[in-house]
Amino acid sequence: MIDAFVDRLNMAELGFQRAVAPSIGRPSYNSRDLLKLYIYGYFNEVRSSRRLERDAAATLRPCG
């Protein structure tokens, strides 16, 4: 449900812009993925980033 909602949003119109990755270091996270995680936490009343990480890992199926 959250995936479908966020995937339909025009992220540029909402002011989200993907940061340009520097020549060194790791690339930035996808804005859509971060918004999905934020909405998940909001709906499930998760306020702690550590608990959000734990809940998301338990909820998401492994990819690959």
N, CA, C and O atoms as a Maestro MAE file, in Angstrom:
{
 s_m_m2io_version
 :::
 2.0.0
}

f_m_ct {
 s_m_title
 :::
 protein
 m_atom[256] {
  # First column is atom index #
  i_m_mmod_type
  r_m_x_coord
  r_m_y_coord
  r_m_z_coord
  i_m_residue_number
  s_m_chain_name
  s_m_pdb_residue_name
  s_m_pdb_atom_name
  i_m_atomic_number
  :::
  1 25 0.829 -1.183 0.000 1 A "MET " " N  " 7
  2 3 0.000 0.000 0.000 1 A "MET " " CA " 6
  3 2 0.883 1.259 0.000 1 A "MET " " C  " 6
  4 15 0.659 2.179 -0.787 1 A "MET " " O  " 8
  5 25 1.871 1.290 0.876 2 A "ILE " " N  " 7
  6 3 2.768 2.449 0.928 2 A "ILE " " CA " 6
  7 2 3.573 2.543 -0.360 2 A "ILE " " C  " 6
  8 15 3.775 3.632 -0.897 2 A "ILE " " O  " 8
  9 25 4.036 1.384 -0.856 3 A "ASP " " N  " 7
  10 3 4.804 1.375 -2.105 3 A "ASP " " CA " 6
  11 2 4.009 2.000 -3.241 3 A "ASP " " C  " 6
  12 15 4.512 2.858 -3.966 3 A "ASP " " O  " 8
  13 25 2.764 1.562 -3.388 4 A "ALA " " N  " 7
  14 3 1.925 2.063 -4.478 4 A "ALA " " CA " 6
  15 2 1.681 3.561 -4.337 4 A "ALA " " C  " 6
  16 15 1.704 4.290 -5.329 4 A "ALA " " O  " 8
  17 25 1.449 4.024 -3.116 5 A "PHE " " N  " 7
  18 3 1.202 5.444 -2.886 5 A "PHE " " CA " 6
  19 2 2.423 6.285 -3.255 5 A "PHE " " C  " 6
  20 15 2.308 7.254 -4.006 5 A "PHE " " O  " 8
  21 25 3.579 5.919 -2.735 6 A "VAL " " N  " 7
  22 3 4.794 6.701 -2.980 6 A "VAL " " CA " 6
  23 2 5.216 6.618 -4.441 6 A "VAL " " C  " 6
  24 15 5.698 7.600 -5.005 6 A "VAL " " O  " 8
  25 25 5.038 5.453 -5.058 7 A "ASP " " N  " 7
  26 3 5.419 5.296 -6.462 7 A "ASP " " CA " 6
  27 2 4.592 6.184 -7.386 7 A "ASP " " C  " 6
  28 15 5.042 6.519 -8.481 7 A "ASP " " O  " 8
  29 25 3.398 6.567 -6.962 8 A "ARG " " N  " 7
  30 3 2.545 7.427 -7.787 8 A "ARG " " CA " 6
  31 2 2.838 8.921 -7.606 8 A "ARG " " C  " 6
  32 15 2.368 9.747 -8.388 8 A "ARG " " O  " 8
  33 25 3.609 9.260 -6.582 9 A "LEU " " N  " 7
  34 3 3.911 10.665 -6.306 9 A "LEU " " CA " 6
  35 2 4.942 11.217 -7.288 9 A "LEU " " C  " 6
  36 15 5.857 10.515 -7.719 9 A "LEU " " O  " 8
  37 25 4.770 12.485 -7.624 10 A "ASN " " N  " 7
  38 3 5.767 13.189 -8.420 10 A "ASN " " CA " 6
  39 2 6.751 13.799 -7.429 10 A "ASN " " C  " 6
  40 15 6.486 14.852 -6.850 10 A "ASN " " O  " 8
  41 25 7.862 13.147 -7.242 11 A "MET " " N  " 7
  42 3 8.815 13.555 -6.208 11 A "MET " " CA " 6
  43 2 9.422 14.930 -6.492 11 A "MET " " C  " 6
  44 15 9.661 15.699 -5.561 11 A "MET " " O  " 8
  45 25 9.672 15.247 -7.749 12 A "ALA " " N  " 7
  46 3 10.244 16.554 -8.098 12 A "ALA " " CA " 6
  47 2 9.265 17.674 -7.760 12 A "ALA " " C  " 6
  48 15 9.672 18.746 -7.312 12 A "ALA " " O  " 8
  49 25 7.985 17.427 -7.974 13 A "GLU " " N  " 7
  50 3 6.963 18.427 -7.668 13 A "GLU " " CA " 6
  51 2 6.852 18.670 -6.162 13 A "GLU " " C  " 6
  52 15 6.489 19.763 -5.728 13 A "GLU " " O  " 8
  53 25 7.165 17.649 -5.377 14 A "LEU " " N  " 7
  54 3 7.120 17.771 -3.919 14 A "LEU " " CA " 6
  55 2 8.400 18.375 -3.343 14 A "LEU " " C  " 6
  56 15 8.491 18.617 -2.139 14 A "LEU " " O  " 8
  57 25 9.364 18.612 -4.188 15 A "GLY " " N  " 7
  58 3 10.600 19.241 -3.739 15 A "GLY " " CA " 6
  59 2 11.725 18.274 -3.429 15 A "GLY " " C  " 6
  60 15 12.783 18.686 -2.953 15 A "GLY " " O  " 8
  61 25 11.515 16.995 -3.693 16 A "PHE " " N  " 7
  62 3 12.579 16.014 -3.482 16 A "PHE " " CA " 6
  63 2 13.497 16.017 -4.698 16 A "PHE " " C  " 6
  64 15 13.039 15.941 -5.838 16 A "PHE " " O  " 8
  65 25 14.773 16.105 -4.443 17 A "GLN " " N  " 7
  66 3 15.746 16.024 -5.528 17 A "GLN " " CA " 6
  67 2 16.850 15.093 -5.086 17 A "GLN " " C  " 6
  68 15 17.311 15.155 -3.946 17 A "GLN " " O  " 8
  69 25 17.259 14.258 -5.961 18 A "ARG " " N  " 7
  70 3 18.334 13.320 -5.633 18 A "ARG " " CA " 6
  71 2 19.650 14.078 -5.606 18 A "ARG " " C  " 6
  72 15 19.998 14.777 -6.557 18 A "ARG " " O  " 8
  73 25 20.357 13.936 -4.531 19 A "ALA " " N  " 7
  74 3 21.640 14.612 -4.380 19 A "ALA " " CA " 6
  75 2 22.648 14.026 -5.365 19 A "ALA " " C  " 6
  76 15 22.643 12.827 -5.644 19 A "ALA " " O  " 8
  77 25 23.486 14.871 -5.868 20 A "VAL " " N  " 7
  78 3 24.542 14.415 -6.760 20 A "VAL " " CA " 6
  79 2 25.640 13.807 -5.891 20 A "VAL " " C  " 6
  80 15 26.162 14.449 -4.980 20 A "VAL " " O  " 8
  81 25 25.971 12.574 -6.190 21 A "ALA " " N  " 7
  82 3 26.980 11.878 -5.389 21 A "ALA " " CA " 6
  83 2 28.356 12.472 -5.635 21 A "ALA " " C  " 6
  84 15 28.716 12.744 -6.780 21 A "ALA " " O  " 8
  85 25 29.118 12.675 -4.593 22 A "PRO " " N  " 7
  86 3 30.481 13.162 -4.776 22 A "PRO " " CA " 6
  87 2 31.343 12.086 -5.441 22 A "PRO " " C  " 6
  88 15 30.942 10.926 -5.541 22 A "PRO " " O  " 8
  89 25 32.514 12.484 -5.886 23 A "SER " " N  " 7
  90 3 33.379 11.529 -6.586 23 A "SER " " CA " 6
  91 2 33.920 10.455 -5.651 23 A "SER " " C  " 6
  92 15 34.328 9.383 -6.099 23 A "SER " " O  " 8
  93 25 33.924 10.743 -4.353 24 A "ILE " " N  " 7
  94 3 34.355 9.733 -3.389 24 A "ILE " " CA " 6
  95 2 33.214 9.475 -2.411 24 A "ILE " " C  " 6
  96 15 32.308 10.296 -2.269 24 A "ILE " " O  " 8
  97 25 33.266 8.350 -1.752 25 A "GLY " " N  " 7
  98 3 32.233 8.032 -0.774 25 A "GLY " " CA " 6
  99 2 31.087 7.249 -1.379 25 A "GLY " " C  " 6
  100 15 31.101 6.892 -2.557 25 A "GLY " " O  " 8
  101 25 30.108 6.994 -0.552 26 A "ARG " " N  " 7
  102 3 28.955 6.198 -0.971 26 A "ARG " " CA " 6
  103 2 27.875 7.085 -1.584 26 A "ARG " " C  " 6
  104 15 27.759 8.255 -1.218 26 A "ARG " " O  " 8
  105 25 27.084 6.547 -2.509 27 A "PRO " " N  " 7
  106 3 25.976 7.323 -3.078 27 A "PRO " " CA " 6
  107 2 24.868 7.530 -2.049 27 A "PRO " " C  " 6
  108 15 24.781 6.795 -1.066 27 A "PRO " " O  " 8
  109 25 24.033 8.521 -2.277 28 A "SER " " N  " 7
  110 3 22.943 8.814 -1.345 28 A "SER " " CA " 6
  111 2 21.834 7.777 -1.471 28 A "SER " " C  " 6
  112 15 21.763 7.044 -2.457 28 A "SER " " O  " 8
  113 25 20.968 7.725 -0.459 29 A "TYR " " N  " 7
  114 3 19.817 6.832 -0.492 29 A "TYR " " CA " 6
  115 2 18.761 7.391 -1.428 29 A "TYR " " C  " 6
  116 15 18.682 8.601 -1.639 29 A "TYR " " O  " 8
  117 25 17.958 6.510 -1.982 30 A "ASN " " N  " 7
  118 3 16.868 6.904 -2.862 30 A "ASN " " CA " 6
  119 2 15.794 7.621 -2.041 30 A "ASN " " C  " 6
  120 15 15.372 7.117 -1.000 30 A "ASN " " O  " 8
  121 25 15.354 8.784 -2.500 31 A "SER " " N  " 7
  122 3 14.355 9.577 -1.779 31 A "SER " " CA " 6
  123 2 13.042 8.819 -1.606 31 A "SER " " C  " 6
  124 15 12.398 8.930 -0.563 31 A "SER " " O  " 8
  125 25 12.646 8.061 -2.602 32 A "ARG " " N  " 7
  126 3 11.404 7.282 -2.506 32 A "ARG " " CA " 6
  127 2 11.496 6.244 -1.382 32 A "ARG " " C  " 6
  128 15 10.551 6.053 -0.617 32 A "ARG " " O  " 8
  129 25 12.646 5.585 -1.299 33 A "ASP " " N  " 7
  130 3 12.815 4.571 -0.254 33 A "ASP " " CA " 6
  131 2 12.774 5.194 1.131 33 A "ASP " " C  " 6
  132 15 12.174 4.625 2.043 33 A "ASP " " O  " 8
  133 25 13.393 6.342 1.305 34 A "LEU " " N  " 7
  134 3 13.380 7.013 2.604 34 A "LEU " " CA " 6
  135 2 11.979 7.485 2.972 34 A "LEU " " C  " 6
  136 15 11.583 7.402 4.134 34 A "LEU " " O  " 8
  137 25 11.225 7.978 1.990 35 A "LEU " " N  " 7
  138 3 9.848 8.413 2.250 35 A "LEU " " CA " 6
  139 2 8.982 7.222 2.640 35 A "LEU " " C  " 6
  140 15 8.151 7.331 3.542 35 A "LEU " " O  " 8
  141 25 9.165 6.098 1.977 36 A "LYS " " N  " 7
  142 3 8.415 4.879 2.319 36 A "LYS " " CA " 6
  143 2 8.718 4.453 3.752 36 A "LYS " " C  " 6
  144 15 7.811 4.078 4.496 36 A "LYS " " O  " 8
  145 25 9.972 4.510 4.135 37 A "LEU " " N  " 7
  146 3 10.368 4.141 5.488 37 A "LEU " " CA " 6
  147 2 9.771 5.097 6.517 37 A "LEU " " C  " 6
  148 15 9.322 4.668 7.579 37 A "LEU " " O  " 8
  149 25 9.766 6.391 6.203 38 A "TYR " " N  " 7
  150 3 9.188 7.400 7.094 38 A "TYR " " CA " 6
  151 2 7.689 7.170 7.283 38 A "TYR " " C  " 6
  152 15 7.187 7.224 8.405 38 A "TYR " " O  " 8
  153 25 6.979 6.915 6.188 39 A "ILE " " N  " 7
  154 3 5.533 6.685 6.260 39 A "ILE " " CA " 6
  155 2 5.236 5.401 7.036 39 A "ILE " " C  " 6
  156 15 4.300 5.358 7.835 39 A "ILE " " O  " 8
  157 25 6.032 4.360 6.802 40 A "TYR " " N  " 7
  158 3 5.867 3.112 7.550 40 A "TYR " " CA " 6
  159 2 5.987 3.381 9.048 40 A "TYR " " C  " 6
  160 15 5.159 2.922 9.833 40 A "TYR " " O  " 8
  161 25 7.009 4.117 9.436 41 A "GLY " " N  " 7
  162 3 7.206 4.439 10.845 41 A "GLY " " CA " 6
  163 2 6.066 5.253 11.417 41 A "GLY " " C  " 6
  164 15 5.652 5.033 12.555 41 A "GLY " " O  " 8
  165 25 5.552 6.196 10.634 42 A "TYR " " N  " 7
  166 3 4.441 7.040 11.091 42 A "TYR " " CA " 6
  167 2 3.194 6.195 11.355 42 A "TYR " " C  " 6
  168 15 2.570 6.315 12.409 42 A "TYR " " O  " 8
  169 25 2.837 5.346 10.400 43 A "PHE " " N  " 7
  170 3 1.627 4.532 10.547 43 A "PHE " " CA " 6
  171 2 1.743 3.499 11.658 43 A "PHE " " C  " 6
  172 15 0.735 3.123 12.256 43 A "PHE " " O  " 8
  173 25 2.947 3.038 11.942 44 A "ASN " " N  " 7
  174 3 3.150 2.015 12.961 44 A "ASN " " CA " 6
  175 2 3.641 2.594 14.282 44 A "ASN " " C  " 6
  176 15 4.055 1.857 15.177 44 A "ASN " " O  " 8
  177 25 3.591 3.904 14.395 45 A "GLU " " N  " 7
  178 3 3.967 4.631 15.613 45 A "GLU " " CA " 6
  179 2 5.363 4.259 16.106 45 A "GLU " " C  " 6
  180 15 5.585 4.058 17.300 45 A "GLU " " O  " 8
  181 25 6.292 4.172 15.166 46 A "VAL " " N  " 7
  182 3 7.677 3.867 15.493 46 A "VAL " " CA " 6
  183 2 8.439 5.185 15.510 46 A "VAL " " C  " 6
  184 15 8.557 5.849 14.480 46 A "VAL " " O  " 8
  185 25 8.953 5.562 16.665 47 A "ARG " " N  " 7
  186 3 9.635 6.839 16.795 47 A "ARG " " CA " 6
  187 2 11.153 6.692 16.875 47 A "ARG " " C  " 6
  188 15 11.885 7.651 16.633 47 A "ARG " " O  " 8
  189 25 11.615 5.521 17.207 48 A "SER " " N  " 7
  190 3 13.044 5.262 17.345 48 A "SER " " CA " 6
  191 2 13.615 4.752 16.023 48 A "SER " " C  " 6
  192 15 13.058 3.836 15.416 48 A "SER " " O  " 8
  193 25 14.715 5.339 15.580 49 A "SER " " N  " 7
  194 3 15.330 4.888 14.333 49 A "SER " " CA " 6
  195 2 15.847 3.457 14.468 49 A "SER " " C  " 6
  196 15 15.828 2.701 13.496 49 A "SER " " O  " 8
  197 25 16.302 3.081 15.650 50 A "ARG " " N  " 7
  198 3 16.776 1.708 15.856 50 A "ARG " " CA " 6
  199 2 15.618 0.716 15.790 50 A "ARG " " C  " 6
  200 15 15.751 -0.368 15.222 50 A "ARG " " O  " 8
  201 25 14.497 1.090 16.367 51 A "ARG " " N  " 7
  202 3 13.332 0.202 16.294 51 A "ARG " " CA " 6
  203 2 12.794 0.152 14.866 51 A "ARG " " C  " 6
  204 15 12.350 -0.898 14.403 51 A "ARG " " O  " 8
  205 25 12.836 1.278 14.177 52 A "LEU " " N  " 7
  206 3 12.395 1.319 12.778 52 A "LEU " " CA " 6
  207 2 13.260 0.384 11.933 52 A "LEU " " C  " 6
  208 15 12.746 -0.347 11.087 52 A "LEU " " O  " 8
  209 25 14.555 0.409 12.162 53 A "GLU " " N  " 7
  210 3 15.457 -0.487 11.445 53 A "GLU " " CA " 6
  211 2 15.113 -1.953 11.738 53 A "GLU " " C  " 6
  212 15 15.048 -2.776 10.825 53 A "GLU " " O  " 8
  213 25 14.897 -2.266 13.004 54 A "ARG " " N  " 7
  214 3 14.574 -3.629 13.421 54 A "ARG " " CA " 6
  215 2 13.247 -4.088 12.817 54 A "ARG " " C  " 6
  216 15 13.152 -5.196 12.290 54 A "ARG " " O  " 8
  217 25 12.224 -3.236 12.896 55 A "ASP " " N  " 7
  218 3 10.903 -3.585 12.351 55 A "ASP " " CA " 6
  219 2 10.940 -3.746 10.840 55 A "ASP " " C  " 6
  220 15 10.335 -4.668 10.294 55 A "ASP " " O  " 8
  221 25 11.647 -2.854 10.166 56 A "ALA " " N  " 7
  222 3 11.727 -2.922 8.712 56 A "ALA " " CA " 6
  223 2 12.455 -4.192 8.283 56 A "ALA " " C  " 6
  224 15 12.042 -4.846 7.325 56 A "ALA " " O  " 8
  225 25 13.530 -4.546 8.979 57 A "ALA " " N  " 7
  226 3 14.263 -5.756 8.645 57 A "ALA " " CA " 6
  227 2 13.401 -6.998 8.855 57 A "ALA " " C  " 6
  228 15 13.499 -7.953 8.084 57 A "ALA " " O  " 8
  229 25 12.569 -6.996 9.874 58 A "ALA " " N  " 7
  230 3 11.705 -8.142 10.152 58 A "ALA " " CA " 6
  231 2 10.542 -8.216 9.166 58 A "ALA " " C  " 6
  232 15 10.057 -9.306 8.861 58 A "ALA " " O  " 8
  233 25 10.096 -7.073 8.671 59 A "THR " " N  " 7
  234 3 8.935 -7.022 7.790 59 A "THR " " CA " 6
  235 2 9.305 -7.299 6.334 59 A "THR " " C  " 6
  236 15 8.582 -7.996 5.623 59 A "THR " " O  " 8
  237 25 10.420 -6.756 5.908 60 A "LEU " " N  " 7
  238 3 10.825 -6.890 4.509 60 A "LEU " " CA " 6
  239 2 11.403 -8.257 4.240 60 A "LEU " " C  " 6
  240 15 12.133 -8.815 5.059 60 A "LEU " " O  " 8
  241 25 11.066 -8.791 3.080 61 A "ARG " " N  " 7
  242 3 11.654 -10.067 2.704 61 A "ARG " " CA " 6
  243 2 13.035 -9.814 2.101 61 A "ARG " " C  " 6
  244 15 13.270 -8.757 1.514 61 A "ARG " " O  " 8
  245 25 13.921 -10.746 2.238 62 A "PRO " " N  " 7
  246 3 15.266 -10.558 1.679 62 A "PRO " " CA " 6
  247 2 15.216 -10.428 0.160 62 A "PRO " " C  " 6
  248 15 14.464 -11.141 -0.504 62 A "PRO " " O  " 8
  249 25 15.997 -9.538 -0.372 63 A "CYS " " N  " 7
  250 3 16.069 -9.328 -1.822 63 A "CYS " " CA " 6
  251 2 17.307 -10.040 -2.344 63 A "CYS " " C  " 6
  252 15 18.406 -9.844 -1.825 63 A "CYS " " O  " 8
  253 25 17.134 -10.853 -3.354 64 A "GLY " " N  " 7
  254 3 18.283 -11.488 -3.993 64 A "GLY " " CA " 6
  255 2 18.531 -12.795 -3.534 64 A "GLY " " C  " 6
  256 15 19.472 -13.443 -3.992 64 A "GLY " " O  " 8
  :::
 }
 m_bond[255] {
  # First column is bond index #
  i_m_from
  i_m_to
  i_m_order
  :::
  1 1 2 1
  2 2 3 1
  3 3 4 2
  4 3 5 1
  5 5 6 1
  6 6 7 1
  7 7 8 2
  8 7 9 1
  9 9 10 1
  10 10 11 1
  11 11 12 2
  12 11 13 1
  13 13 14 1
  14 14 15 1
  15 15 16 2
  16 15 17 1
  17 17 18 1
  18 18 19 1
  19 19 20 2
  20 19 21 1
  21 21 22 1
  22 22 23 1
  23 23 24 2
  24 23 25 1
  25 25 26 1
  26 26 27 1
  27 27 28 2
  28 27 29 1
  29 29 30 1
  30 30 31 1
  31 31 32 2
  32 31 33 1
  33 33 34 1
  34 34 35 1
  35 35 36 2
  36 35 37 1
  37 37 38 1
  38 38 39 1
  39 39 40 2
  40 39 41 1
  41 41 42 1
  42 42 43 1
  43 43 44 2
  44 43 45 1
  45 45 46 1
  46 46 47 1
  47 47 48 2
  48 47 49 1
  49 49 50 1
  50 50 51 1
  51 51 52 2
  52 51 53 1
  53 53 54 1
  54 54 55 1
  55 55 56 2
  56 55 57 1
  57 57 58 1
  58 58 59 1
  59 59 60 2
  60 59 61 1
  61 61 62 1
  62 62 63 1
  63 63 64 2
  64 63 65 1
  65 65 66 1
  66 66 67 1
  67 67 68 2
  68 67 69 1
  69 69 70 1
  70 70 71 1
  71 71 72 2
  72 71 73 1
  73 73 74 1
  74 74 75 1
  75 75 76 2
  76 75 77 1
  77 77 78 1
  78 78 79 1
  79 79 80 2
  80 79 81 1
  81 81 82 1
  82 82 83 1
  83 83 84 2
  84 83 85 1
  85 85 86 1
  86 86 87 1
  87 87 88 2
  88 87 89 1
  89 89 90 1
  90 90 91 1
  91 91 92 2
  92 91 93 1
  93 93 94 1
  94 94 95 1
  95 95 96 2
  96 95 97 1
  97 97 98 1
  98 98 99 1
  99 99 100 2
  100 99 101 1
  101 101 102 1
  102 102 103 1
  103 103 104 2
  104 103 105 1
  105 105 106 1
  106 106 107 1
  107 107 108 2
  108 107 109 1
  109 109 110 1
  110 110 111 1
  111 111 112 2
  112 111 113 1
  113 113 114 1
  114 114 115 1
  115 115 116 2
  116 115 117 1
  117 117 118 1
  118 118 119 1
  119 119 120 2
  120 119 121 1
  121 121 122 1
  122 122 123 1
  123 123 124 2
  124 123 125 1
  125 125 126 1
  126 126 127 1
  127 127 128 2
  128 127 129 1
  129 129 130 1
  130 130 131 1
  131 131 132 2
  132 131 133 1
  133 133 134 1
  134 134 135 1
  135 135 136 2
  136 135 137 1
  137 137 138 1
  138 138 139 1
  139 139 140 2
  140 139 141 1
  141 141 142 1
  142 142 143 1
  143 143 144 2
  144 143 145 1
  145 145 146 1
  146 146 147 1
  147 147 148 2
  148 147 149 1
  149 149 150 1
  150 150 151 1
  151 151 152 2
  152 151 153 1
  153 153 154 1
  154 154 155 1
  155 155 156 2
  156 155 157 1
  157 157 158 1
  158 158 159 1
  159 159 160 2
  160 159 161 1
  161 161 162 1
  162 162 163 1
  163 163 164 2
  164 163 165 1
  165 165 166 1
  166 166 167 1
  167 167 168 2
  168 167 169 1
  169 169 170 1
  170 170 171 1
  171 171 172 2
  172 171 173 1
  173 173 174 1
  174 174 175 1
  175 175 176 2
  176 175 177 1
  177 177 178 1
  178 178 179 1
  179 179 180 2
  180 179 181 1
  181 181 182 1
  182 182 183 1
  183 183 184 2
  184 183 185 1
  185 185 186 1
  186 186 187 1
  187 187 188 2
  188 187 189 1
  189 189 190 1
  190 190 191 1
  191 191 192 2
  192 191 193 1
  193 193 194 1
  194 194 195 1
  195 195 196 2
  196 195 197 1
  197 197 198 1
  198 198 199 1
  199 199 200 2
  200 199 201 1
  201 201 202 1
  202 202 203 1
  203 203 204 2
  204 203 205 1
  205 205 206 1
  206 206 207 1
  207 207 208 2
  208 207 209 1
  209 209 210 1
  210 210 211 1
  211 211 212 2
  212 211 213 1
  213 213 214 1
  214 214 215 1
  215 215 216 2
  216 215 217 1
  217 217 218 1
  218 218 219 1
  219 219 220 2
  220 219 221 1
  221 221 222 1
  222 222 223 1
  223 223 224 2
  224 223 225 1
  225 225 226 1
  226 226 227 1
  227 227 228 2
  228 227 229 1
  229 229 230 1
  230 230 231 1
  231 231 232 2
  232 231 233 1
  233 233 234 1
  234 234 235 1
  235 235 236 2
  236 235 237 1
  237 237 238 1
  238 238 239 1
  239 239 240 2
  240 239 241 1
  241 241 242 1
  242 242 243 1
  243 243 244 2
  244 243 245 1
  245 245 246 1
  246 246 247 1
  247 247 248 2
  248 247 249 1
  249 249 250 1
  250 250 251 1
  251 251 252 2
  252 251 253 1
  253 253 254 1
  254 254 255 1
  255 255 256 2
  :::
 }
}
